Amino acid sequence: MGSASIGYQIGISARFYGNFNLSSDVTVSSLPCKVDVSIKSLFSAPSSTHKECSNRARVCCSLPNTDEYCDEKFETPILDSIETPLQLKNLSVKELKLLADEIRTELHSVLWKKTQKSMNPSFAAIELTLALHYVFRAPVDNILWDAVEQTYAHKVLTRRWSAIPSRQKNGTSGVTSQLESEYDSFGTGHGCNSISAGLGLAVARDIKGKRDRVVAVIDNVTITAGQAYEAMSNAGYLDSNMIVILNDSRHSLHPNMEEGSKASINALSSIMSKIQSSKIFRKFRKLAKAMTKRIGKGMYEWAAKVDEYARGMVGPTGSTLFEELGLYYIGPVDGHNIEDLVCVLREVSSLDSMGPVLVHVITEENRDAETGKNIVVKDRRTYSDCFVEALVMEAEKDRDIVVVHAGMEMDPSLLTFQERFPDRFFNVGMAEQHAVTFSAGLSSGGLKPFCIIPSAFLQRAYDQVVHDVDRQRKAVRFVITSAGLVGSDGPVQCGAFDIAFMSSLPNMIAMAPADEDELVNMVATAAYVTDRPVCFRFPRGSIVNRNYLVPTGLPIEIGRGRVLVEGQDVALLGYGAMVQNCLHAHSLLSKLGLNVTVADARFCKPLDIKLVRDLCQNHKFLITVEEGCVGGFGSHVAQFIALDGQLDGNIKWRPIVLPDGYIEEASPREQLALAGLTGHHIAATALSLLGRTREALLLMS
């Protein structure tokens, strides 16, 4: 059976081939495009809309049972024939459309089944990816991606899709990486870096006298970050040739914004995008600007205003913002119409002295809604679940408690708080700096903000943490999620550094729960503190007790740790989730006849100096364990025992921390093993200190 018929049969390839008068006669081979601007063509409406077609497709082509679908092998003959993206140039328009369906099928079968995460952003960018690789000559031309979710079709075309599903040890990276492929011009991180990096590549190209093109793709979520506008402003000032693709998927953090006016795609917009990108129009515009400059400043300013007004009338709301930043705006363009995409991109790529150009591409994430649903299967509750339940209980007692969330994605568990207290919940998206200072302002206004930011994203806002919160002693409660290793998300979202950079601040209280009971109590503790900032971290993983019921939290005495198991000779002092691994090590050592002490530090700052002193005076060896980098909890302990003179006595101290490097994607268990943080590693360290090296080696084997 042919790939096209398979695609339509299973219901994931439904595309809109609306009767756009212009696109029906335009083929890739006939580009550059001939634009018919007759009155009839300008105002001829398409015969159907994307939404209507999508609804019809869903009725006719329902998605089969996921397990049955993923067990089948689907033919992808065109995709199988692609060895490099350059081969796309040999395909016809019809074949490009079929290839888009094959990639959609392939991504669904090999990736969605594995992750059960929404594939909508990946599906929405398929036609755009094909058009980019068709027009440009990667890797000679540089294509930079801003959002990880949009890169999967790019990875498929560059022969990496077979390793995508694992996202595990030695598998394909979840992000773009120059170390992995020459087609990845720059590594994706937390978003909003593509324009800045692209501008750097463009300026370097100009200085070196090269002629390659630079294309930076950014979406309407990551473009909300301030760095994107800083980069566009600088690009407009430097006037280097580069192309910015705004992939507008119509997705918003706020439902009421999604219901407002949006850039629409119709025959008129399709025509105007092609006119704007054409050489003749741009040369005419450039000549007109030069002529009005010669006539006089007043005439030039008047003409510029007329030009801006006219383009504002044609373009969508906000399009003139990009013009003000110095980027030539083209759009909107239908991101699922390969003919239009190729036509516009080919025209734009032909320019040698245009400066920065922004092409506004409209895509729809919900085109393949049935194949892109989030299916969250939880067999165990997470730390985030318990945190939100505890915070809701505190908020019910205290009307001053509010939540500020920042980061790329919001944990589904936070919806509980948002639905319960909609007026006390603020999701600011990828605006971490704003989130921190906004929280400081809320605190100044008498409220009790809980500022929830994943560890890796909090790094962006450190200056605000220092000057707007800690230096002014603002009572902001930082909830640091995704702390430590994060499995398949690898080094990009790994929370390795927050212990070090937060505990170094003079006024900050830094704590970490060993289990769900401690987490609930630390939520109560944070709500209780009103005279200075406080932070606590917890990992992504499941809680210790499967059937845990969240109790009422009790505030913990600031700076007070606890001893969990009394022993002798060796003391294991854990911080945060690593306390559980210390308890596992204790269990392993008990089987070998060793009874070691296990203590929970609870606080990195202020450190429980009495607890640390007692452990040093009553044991021969002290081992500190943390899921963080050098310079964190262990360093605070070392500083104290050195100044307190404990190291002058009989105690010997050994720290166990994350290695000085980035741990790539792997399963959580594999990552802990690579980091040397498992219970076996901790137990082996204790055995080695006691001179029982052979038993340590046997334990590790």
PyMOL commands that set and color helices and strands:
alter all, ss='L'
color gray80, all
select helices_A, chain A and resi 3-10+23-25+28-30+39-42+50-60+66-71+77-81+85-90+93-115+120-124+126-135+148-150+152-157+161-163+194-208+222-224+226-238+255-258+267-277+279-295+297-314+319-324+338-349+365-371+383-397+414-420+422-424+432-444+455-470+487-489+498-503+516-528+578-590+609-617+633-643+646-648+668-675+679-689+693-700
alter helices_A, ss='H'
color red, helices_A
select strands_A, chain A and resi 142-145+214-219+242-248+328-334+356-362+401-406+425-429+448-454+477-481+509-511+534-537+562-565+570-574+597-600+603-605+621-625+652-656
alter strands_A, ss='S'
color yellow, strands_A
deselect
rebuild
show_as cartoon
